[in-house]
Amino acid sequence: MPDLLDPATLGDLLRVASASDYTRWEDQIRRTGGCADPIHLTGWTLTKDKTTGQTLHHYSTENEPGGRLRLACGNRRASRCPSCAWTYAGDTYHLIRAGLAGDDRRDIPATVRDHPRVFATLTAPSFGPVHNRPDRGTCRCGTRHPADDPALGTPLDPATYDYAGAVLFNNHAGQLWQRFTTRLRREIAVRAGLTRRELPDHVRVSYGKVAEFQKRGALHFHAVIRLDGPDGPDTPPPAWATVDLLTDAIRAAAAHSYTSVSVPAADDQPARTFRWGAQLDVRPVKAFGDGSDITEQAVAAYVAKYATKAAETTGTLDHRIGELSELDRHQVPDHARRLIKACKELDPLYPDRRLWAWAHMLGFRGHFSSKSRRYSTTLGALRQERADYRAAQEHAALGLDDIEPDTVLVLADWQYAGHGHTPGESALAATIARDLQRNRETAREELPALLHLEGAAA
């Protein structure tokens, strides 16, 4: 909780904390993980035995604090809800790692570790020189910028920086990725002496990717790319499918002329052709690193980290912008402001691209994280596992474990009743969220020691 609260917030906090139903309110918030913007529901559920008509359980929100049940918002953005973003990041971690190390519970064999897999980063092209921290020497401006210098990523000369090109590239980045994956399959087929049509009979390309905004406001993609046999992760790829072949095919696909998106001229804007930037990083993923290689855990953690972030890391807003005056109210930095204004100015020239609607994302309108169908499990499946686990806990607590599911009838009526917290509730929820996070971090730190003790005892 902040050290200093304004009088209104402090008064509301004391009101909530001193209420007779505070313990139940706190229990609801803990169940949401300390959600910053919970969904409020009103309603009831009735569980009956079909054969006897006996009421097994009845629940109503009438006796809940404020007459409402609070559920987690589920927002992936850390800027909106750190608690729900933490859950989303955890799910993304397990999804990516399962595709690298396997997961018996989710029918992904551990043999995927033997399949060729790399971690690739495809970047945006240059739209003009920006302040940076080169490995050696100083920035072109003559300064050695510290890591937290707000000037990093901003143009050396804003007057000549191609702001229109930057937001149009972001806007078309999803199409550029699609063209890359199509070309990648062709490049693999060429190296195997196969036609594109024959390739699926020998190899399947699987991937999981996440978008990241660089400090300059341009998108790049991080992707785990894996080669499987024709039936996916359950089948080994042919002997010719190696890490070296995959790496070479990725580099060729990224540089090929097919892997480009053309944008027609409009008014004062020239015709443009967008390709990936010259910086392309492709590294093999190892089960255990040797200092130079990257590990499965490191890749999964890296992808999970950026799955909860978006363009707000560049200084823009994390919601759609109604009027440019919002930029003044939120003190948006000059570079992000210019990118947003470019979206506004270009919107009528390219009406089908909806640039103004996506100005808060600096033009990007695609999925921030995605995967191919057979890469691993899905976020939906992971959420369902969690829901089933909680339902089993609830059934056990209500003494319904011994009752056959087919004989149970559940009736329910739920209504949406709003969302969020009052100022005092928000401060208390933030404290609860920090306590839960601290407990998780402590448990994570203690787990290796407990495993070591168990091994020694055995």
C-alpha positions as CSV (number, residue, x, y, z in Angstrom):
1,M,0.0,0.0,0.0
2,P,1.4,3.5,-0.8
3,D,2.9,5.3,2.2
4,L,0.7,8.4,1.5
5,L,-2.9,8.2,0.5
6,D,-5.1,11.1,-0.2
7,P,-7.7,11.7,2.5
8,A,-10.6,10.5,0.3
9,T,-8.9,7.2,-0.5
10,L,-7.8,6.7,3.1
11,G,-11.3,7.3,4.4
12,D,-12.7,4.8,1.9
13,L,-10.0,2.3,2.8
14,L,-11.0,2.6,6.5
15,R,-14.6,2.2,5.6
16,V,-14.0,-1.1,3.7
17,A,-11.5,-2.5,6.3
18,S,-13.9,-1.8,9.2
19,A,-17.0,-3.3,7.5
20,S,-18.5,-6.4,9.1
21,D,-18.1,-8.3,5.8
22,Y,-14.5,-7.3,5.2
23,T,-13.2,-10.8,5.8
24,R,-15.4,-12.2,3.0
25,W,-14.5,-9.3,0.7
26,E,-10.8,-10.0,1.3
27,D,-11.4,-13.7,0.6
28,Q,-13.1,-12.8,-2.8
29,I,-10.1,-10.6,-3.7
30,R,-7.6,-13.3,-2.8
31,R,-9.5,-15.7,-4.9
32,T,-9.0,-13.4,-7.9
33,G,-5.3,-13.1,-7.1
34,G,-5.6,-9.5,-6.1
35,C,-7.2,-8.5,-9.4
36,A,-7.0,-4.7,-10.1
37,D,-10.3,-4.6,-12.0
38,P,-12.5,-7.5,-11.0
39,I,-15.8,-8.3,-12.8
40,H,-18.9,-8.0,-10.6
41,L,-21.7,-10.5,-10.9
42,T,-25.1,-10.9,-9.2
43,G,-27.1,-14.1,-9.3
44,W,-27.5,-17.6,-8.0
45,T,-26.8,-21.3,-8.6
46,L,-28.8,-24.3,-7.5
47,T,-27.5,-27.8,-7.5
48,K,-30.1,-30.6,-7.4
49,D,-30.1,-34.4,-7.5
50,K,-32.0,-35.3,-10.7
51,T,-33.4,-38.6,-9.3
52,T,-34.6,-37.4,-5.9
53,G,-35.1,-33.7,-6.5
54,Q,-33.0,-33.1,-3.3
55,T,-31.2,-29.7,-3.2
56,L,-27.5,-30.4,-2.9
57,H,-26.3,-26.9,-2.8
58,H,-27.6,-23.4,-3.2
59,Y,-25.6,-20.2,-3.6
60,S,-26.7,-16.6,-4.0
61,T,-24.8,-13.3,-4.0
62,E,-27.4,-11.8,-1.7
63,N,-25.2,-12.3,1.3
64,E,-21.9,-11.3,-0.4
65,P,-20.2,-7.9,0.2
66,G,-22.3,-5.4,-1.8
67,G,-24.5,-8.3,-3.0
68,R,-21.8,-9.1,-5.6
69,L,-19.4,-11.9,-6.5
70,R,-16.1,-10.6,-7.8
71,L,-14.2,-12.5,-10.5
72,A,-10.7,-11.9,-12.0
73,C,-10.8,-9.7,-15.1
74,G,-8.3,-11.9,-17.0
75,N,-6.6,-9.0,-18.7
76,R,-3.1,-10.0,-20.1
77,R,-1.6,-6.5,-19.9
78,A,0.6,-5.9,-16.9
79,S,-0.2,-2.2,-17.2
80,R,-3.9,-3.0,-16.6
81,C,-3.8,-5.8,-14.0
82,P,-0.5,-7.1,-12.8
83,S,-2.2,-10.0,-11.0
84,C,-4.1,-11.4,-14.1
85,A,-1.1,-10.6,-16.3
86,W,1.1,-12.8,-13.9
87,T,-1.4,-15.7,-14.5
88,Y,-1.3,-15.1,-18.3
89,A,2.5,-15.0,-18.3
90,G,2.5,-18.3,-16.3
91,D,0.2,-20.0,-18.9
92,T,2.3,-18.7,-21.7
93,Y,5.5,-20.0,-20.1
94,H,4.0,-23.5,-19.8
95,L,2.6,-23.3,-23.4
96,I,6.0,-22.4,-24.8
97,R,8.0,-24.7,-22.6
98,A,5.7,-27.7,-23.3
99,G,6.6,-27.2,-27.0
100,L,10.3,-27.3,-26.2
101,A,10.5,-30.0,-23.4
102,G,7.3,-31.9,-23.8
103,D,4.5,-32.4,-21.3
104,D,3.0,-35.8,-20.5
105,R,-0.1,-34.3,-18.9
106,R,-0.9,-32.5,-22.2
107,D,0.1,-35.3,-24.6
108,I,3.3,-33.6,-25.8
109,P,6.1,-36.2,-25.8
110,A,9.5,-35.4,-24.3
111,T,11.0,-36.5,-27.6
112,V,10.4,-33.0,-29.0
113,R,13.7,-32.1,-27.3
114,D,15.4,-34.1,-30.0
115,H,13.7,-32.2,-32.8
116,P,15.5,-29.2,-34.5
117,R,14.3,-26.0,-32.7
118,V,15.6,-22.5,-32.7
119,F,14.8,-19.1,-31.2
120,A,14.6,-16.5,-33.9
121,T,14.2,-12.7,-33.7
122,L,13.0,-10.8,-36.8
123,T,13.3,-7.0,-36.5
124,A,11.9,-4.0,-38.3
125,P,13.9,-2.1,-40.8
126,S,15.4,1.4,-40.1
127,F,13.2,4.5,-40.3
128,G,16.0,6.8,-39.4
129,P,19.0,6.8,-36.9
130,V,18.1,6.7,-33.2
131,H,19.9,7.1,-30.0
132,N,21.3,3.8,-28.9
133,R,24.0,2.0,-26.8
134,P,26.4,0.2,-29.2
135,D,28.5,-2.6,-27.8
136,R,31.6,-0.4,-28.4
137,G,32.0,3.3,-28.5
138,T,29.4,5.9,-28.1
139,C,26.1,6.8,-29.7
140,R,26.2,8.7,-33.0
141,C,25.2,11.8,-30.9
142,G,28.6,11.4,-29.1
143,T,27.0,10.4,-25.8
144,R,27.4,7.2,-23.8
145,H,23.8,6.7,-22.8
146,P,23.0,5.0,-19.5
147,A,20.6,2.0,-19.8
148,D,17.7,4.0,-18.4
149,D,18.2,7.1,-20.5
150,P,14.7,8.1,-21.9
151,A,16.5,9.4,-25.1
152,L,17.2,5.8,-26.1
153,G,15.2,4.8,-29.2
154,T,14.3,8.3,-30.0
155,P,15.4,9.8,-33.4
156,L,18.6,11.8,-33.7
157,D,16.6,14.1,-36.0
158,P,12.9,13.9,-35.5
159,A,12.3,16.2,-38.5
160,T,13.7,13.5,-40.9
161,Y,12.5,10.4,-39.2
162,D,10.0,8.3,-41.2
163,Y,7.1,8.2,-38.7
164,A,4.6,7.3,-41.4
165,G,6.8,4.4,-42.5
166,A,7.2,3.2,-38.9
167,V,3.4,3.0,-38.2
168,L,2.6,1.5,-41.6
169,F,5.2,-1.2,-41.0
170,N,3.7,-2.0,-37.6
171,N,0.3,-2.1,-39.2
172,H,1.4,-4.6,-41.9
173,A,3.7,-6.7,-39.6
174,G,1.2,-9.5,-39.2
175,Q,1.0,-10.0,-43.0
176,L,4.8,-9.9,-43.2
177,W,4.9,-12.7,-40.6
178,Q,2.4,-14.8,-42.7
179,R,4.5,-14.4,-45.8
180,F,7.6,-15.3,-43.9
181,T,6.1,-18.6,-42.6
182,T,4.9,-19.4,-46.1
183,R,8.3,-18.8,-47.6
184,L,10.1,-20.7,-44.8
185,R,8.3,-23.9,-45.8
186,R,9.3,-23.4,-49.4
187,E,13.0,-22.8,-48.4
188,I,12.9,-26.0,-46.3
189,A,11.5,-28.0,-49.2
190,V,14.1,-26.7,-51.6
191,R,16.9,-27.8,-49.2
192,A,15.3,-31.2,-48.9
193,G,14.9,-31.7,-52.6
194,L,11.1,-31.7,-52.3
195,T,8.3,-29.7,-53.8
196,R,6.2,-27.5,-51.5
197,R,3.3,-29.9,-52.0
198,E,5.4,-32.9,-50.9
199,L,6.8,-31.2,-47.8
200,P,3.9,-32.0,-45.4
201,D,4.4,-35.7,-46.0
202,H,7.9,-35.4,-44.5
203,V,8.0,-32.4,-42.1
204,R,5.7,-30.1,-40.2
205,V,6.9,-26.6,-39.2
206,S,5.6,-25.5,-35.8
207,Y,6.1,-22.3,-34.0
208,G,5.1,-20.1,-31.1
209,K,5.7,-16.3,-31.3
210,V,5.3,-13.1,-29.4
211,A,5.6,-9.5,-30.6
212,E,7.7,-6.9,-28.8
213,F,7.9,-3.2,-29.2
214,Q,11.5,-1.8,-29.4
215,K,12.1,1.5,-27.7
216,R,11.9,3.2,-31.1
217,G,8.3,2.1,-31.3
218,A,8.9,-0.5,-34.1
219,L,7.7,-4.1,-33.8
220,H,9.9,-7.2,-33.9
221,F,8.9,-10.8,-33.4
222,H,10.5,-13.5,-31.2
223,A,9.6,-17.0,-32.3
224,V,10.4,-20.6,-31.3
225,I,10.4,-22.6,-34.5
226,R,10.5,-26.4,-34.5
227,L,10.6,-29.1,-37.1
228,D,8.5,-32.2,-36.5
229,G,7.6,-35.3,-38.4
230,P,4.5,-35.3,-40.7
231,D,2.1,-35.9,-37.8
232,G,3.4,-33.3,-35.5
233,P,5.3,-33.5,-32.2
234,D,4.5,-37.2,-31.9
235,T,6.7,-38.1,-34.9
236,P,10.4,-37.5,-35.4
237,P,11.5,-35.4,-38.3
238,P,13.6,-37.1,-41.1
239,A,17.4,-37.2,-40.6
240,W,18.0,-34.4,-43.1
241,A,15.9,-32.0,-41.0
242,T,18.7,-30.4,-38.8
243,V,19.2,-27.2,-36.9
244,D,21.6,-26.0,-39.5
245,L,19.1,-26.6,-42.3
246,L,16.4,-24.8,-40.3
247,T,18.6,-21.9,-39.5
248,D,19.7,-21.5,-43.1
249,A,16.1,-21.7,-44.3
250,I,15.0,-19.0,-41.8
251,R,17.7,-16.6,-43.0
252,A,16.8,-17.2,-46.7
253,A,13.1,-16.8,-46.1
254,A,13.5,-13.6,-44.1
255,A,15.7,-12.1,-46.9
256,H,13.6,-13.4,-49.9
257,S,11.8,-10.9,-52.1
258,Y,8.5,-12.8,-51.6
259,T,8.7,-12.0,-47.9
260,S,7.6,-8.4,-48.3
261,V,4.4,-6.3,-48.2
262,S,3.6,-3.6,-50.7
263,V,1.7,-0.5,-49.6
264,P,0.4,1.7,-52.5
265,A,1.0,5.4,-52.7
266,A,-1.7,7.7,-51.3
267,D,-1.9,11.5,-51.5
268,D,1.6,12.7,-50.3
269,Q,2.7,9.2,-49.2
270,P,5.0,7.3,-51.6
271,A,4.5,3.6,-52.4
272,R,6.4,1.4,-50.0
273,T,7.6,-2.1,-49.8
274,F,8.3,-3.4,-46.3
275,R,10.7,-6.2,-45.5
276,W,12.3,-7.4,-42.3
277,G,15.3,-5.5,-41.0
278,A,18.9,-6.5,-41.5
279,Q,19.2,-7.6,-37.9
280,L,18.2,-11.3,-37.7
281,D,19.1,-13.5,-34.8
282,V,18.7,-17.3,-35.0
283,R,20.0,-19.4,-32.2
284,P,19.5,-23.1,-31.3
285,V,17.6,-24.0,-28.2
286,K,19.3,-26.4,-25.8
287,A,17.9,-28.4,-22.9
288,F,20.8,-27.2,-20.8
289,G,22.9,-24.1,-21.8
290,D,26.7,-24.0,-21.9
291,G,27.0,-20.2,-21.6
292,S,26.6,-19.5,-25.3
293,D,23.4,-21.4,-26.0
294,I,19.9,-20.5,-24.7
295,T,17.9,-22.9,-22.7
296,E,14.3,-24.0,-22.9
297,Q,13.5,-22.3,-19.6
298,A,15.1,-19.0,-20.7
299,V,13.2,-19.0,-24.0
300,A,9.9,-19.8,-22.3
301,A,10.5,-17.1,-19.7
302,Y,11.5,-14.5,-22.3
303,V,8.3,-15.1,-24.4
304,A,6.1,-15.1,-21.3
305,K,7.6,-11.8,-20.2
306,Y,6.7,-10.0,-23.4
307,A,3.3,-11.7,-23.7
308,T,2.0,-9.3,-21.0
309,K,3.4,-6.1,-22.5
310,A,2.3,-4.0,-25.5
311,A,3.1,-0.6,-26.9
312,E,2.7,1.2,-23.6
313,T,6.3,0.2,-23.0
314,T,7.2,3.0,-25.5
315,G,5.3,5.6,-23.5
316,T,2.0,5.4,-25.4
317,L,-1.4,4.6,-23.8
318,D,-2.7,1.2,-23.0
319,H,-6.2,1.9,-24.3
320,R,-7.8,3.3,-27.5
321,I,-7.4,7.1,-27.9
322,G,-10.5,9.2,-28.4
323,E,-8.9,12.6,-29.0
324,L,-5.3,13.8,-29.4
325,S,-5.8,16.0,-26.3
326,E,-5.5,12.7,-24.2
327,L,-1.8,12.8,-25.0
328,D,-1.4,16.0,-23.1
329,R,-3.3,14.8,-20.1
330,H,-1.2,11.6,-19.9
331,Q,2.1,13.4,-20.7
332,V,2.9,11.1,-23.6
333,P,6.6,11.5,-24.6
334,D,7.3,13.3,-27.9
335,H,8.4,10.3,-29.9
336,A,5.3,8.2,-29.0
337,R,3.2,11.3,-29.6
338,R,4.6,11.7,-33.1
339,L,3.9,8.1,-33.9
340,I,0.3,8.4,-32.7
341,K,-0.2,11.6,-34.7
342,A,1.1,9.8,-37.8
343,C,-1.7,7.2,-37.3
344,K,-4.2,10.0,-37.1
345,E,-3.0,11.7,-40.3
346,L,-2.6,8.5,-42.3
347,D,-6.0,7.0,-41.3
348,P,-8.1,8.7,-44.0
349,L,-5.5,7.8,-46.6
350,Y,-5.7,4.0,-45.8
351,P,-9.2,3.6,-44.4
352,D,-9.1,-0.2,-44.6
353,R,-6.1,-0.3,-42.2
354,R,-7.9,1.4,-39.3
355,L,-4.8,3.2,-38.2
356,W,-6.5,5.6,-35.8
357,A,-8.4,2.8,-34.1
358,W,-5.0,1.2,-33.4
359,A,-3.0,4.4,-32.7
360,H,-2.5,3.3,-29.1
361,M,-0.7,0.3,-30.5
362,L,1.3,2.5,-32.9
363,G,-0.6,1.0,-35.8
364,F,-0.2,-2.7,-34.9
365,R,-3.5,-4.6,-35.2
366,G,-2.4,-8.2,-35.1
367,H,-2.3,-10.9,-32.3
368,F,0.4,-10.1,-29.8
369,S,1.2,-13.8,-29.2
370,S,0.2,-16.7,-31.4
371,K,1.2,-20.3,-32.3
372,S,0.8,-22.8,-35.0
373,R,-1.9,-25.5,-34.4
374,R,0.4,-28.4,-33.4
375,Y,3.1,-26.5,-31.5
376,S,1.8,-27.5,-28.1
377,T,-1.2,-27.1,-25.9
378,T,-3.5,-24.0,-26.0
379,L,-4.2,-21.2,-23.5
380,G,-7.8,-22.3,-23.5
381,A,-6.8,-25.8,-22.5
382,L,-4.6,-24.5,-19.7
383,R,-7.5,-22.2,-18.4
384,Q,-9.9,-25.2,-18.5
385,E,-7.4,-27.3,-16.4
386,R,-7.4,-24.5,-13.8
387,A,-11.2,-24.2,-13.9
388,D,-11.6,-28.0,-13.5
389,Y,-9.2,-28.1,-10.6
390,R,-11.1,-25.3,-8.8
391,A,-14.4,-27.1,-9.5
392,A,-13.0,-30.3,-8.0
393,Q,-11.9,-28.4,-4.9
394,E,-15.4,-26.8,-4.6
395,H,-17.1,-30.2,-5.0
396,A,-14.9,-31.7,-2.3
397,A,-15.6,-28.8,0.0
398,L,-19.4,-29.2,-0.5
399,G,-19.3,-33.0,-0.1
400,L,-20.4,-33.7,-3.7
401,D,-17.5,-36.0,-4.7
402,D,-19.4,-39.2,-4.2
403,I,-22.3,-38.1,-6.4
404,E,-22.3,-39.2,-10.1
405,P,-22.0,-36.1,-12.4
406,D,-24.8,-37.5,-14.6
407,T,-27.3,-37.3,-11.8
408,V,-26.6,-33.7,-10.9
409,L,-28.6,-30.8,-12.4
410,V,-27.2,-27.3,-12.1
411,L,-29.5,-24.2,-12.6
412,A,-28.0,-20.7,-12.6
413,D,-28.8,-17.1,-13.3
414,W,-26.0,-14.5,-13.5
415,Q,-26.1,-10.8,-14.4
416,Y,-23.2,-8.5,-15.0
417,A,-23.2,-5.8,-12.3
418,G,-20.1,-3.7,-13.2
419,H,-16.4,-3.9,-12.6
420,G,-13.5,-2.4,-10.6
421,H,-12.8,-1.1,-7.1
422,T,-13.5,2.0,-5.1
423,P,-10.3,3.9,-4.3
424,G,-10.0,2.3,-0.9
425,E,-10.7,-1.2,-2.2
426,S,-8.1,-0.6,-4.9
427,A,-5.4,0.2,-2.4
428,L,-6.3,-2.9,-0.3
429,A,-6.4,-5.1,-3.4
430,A,-2.9,-3.9,-4.4
431,T,-1.6,-4.9,-1.0
432,I,-3.2,-8.3,-1.2
433,A,-1.7,-8.8,-4.7
434,R,1.7,-7.9,-3.4
435,D,1.4,-10.4,-0.5
436,L,0.4,-13.1,-2.9
437,Q,3.3,-12.3,-5.2
438,R,5.7,-12.4,-2.3
439,N,4.4,-15.8,-1.2
440,R,4.8,-17.1,-4.7
441,E,8.4,-15.8,-5.0
442,T,9.2,-17.3,-1.6
443,A,7.8,-20.7,-2.6
444,R,9.7,-20.6,-5.9
445,E,13.0,-19.9,-4.0
446,E,12.4,-22.7,-1.5
447,L,11.4,-25.4,-4.0
448,P,15.0,-26.2,-5.2
449,A,16.1,-26.6,-1.6
450,L,13.1,-28.9,-0.7
451,L,13.8,-31.0,-3.8
452,H,17.4,-31.3,-2.8
453,L,16.4,-32.5,0.7
454,E,14.0,-35.0,-0.6
455,G,16.7,-36.4,-2.9
456,A,19.1,-36.7,-0.1
457,A,16.6,-38.5,2.1
458,A,15.8,-40.9,-0.6
